[in-house]
Amino acid sequence: MALPSDPGPVNLGNPTEHTIKDLASAIIKLTGSTSPLTYSSLPTDDPQQRQPDISKARQLLNWEPRVTLEEGLRITIDAI
């Protein structure tokens, strides 16, 4: 399938939404850290949703994410 000459932006990411708390908790668990979670006020322009629409990537590139958050974190942590 030929791509359009200018498809515009194509979002790549995982459409499963995770909070920053989920991310931090997973990192603490996977690394065995004893670091506490701390909370601060969000900036006024902070996005309320972080869930990319990957429909264009699916349609144009036949692309789907293949790695879960935990799996990707494990790979990253193991590489450090």
DAPEFEN-V557617 format. One record per backbone hydrogen bond with DSSP energy under -1.0 kcal/mol. NH is the residue of the N-H (numbers start at 1). CO is the residue of the C=O. If there is no record, write none. Layout:
nh/co
NH/CO
NH/CO
This chain:
nh/co
23/19
24/20
25/21
26/22
27/23
28/24
29/25
30/26
31/27
32/28
33/28
46/43
58/54
59/55
60/56
61/57
63/57
72/68
73/69
74/70
75/71
76/72
77/73
78/74
79/75
80/77
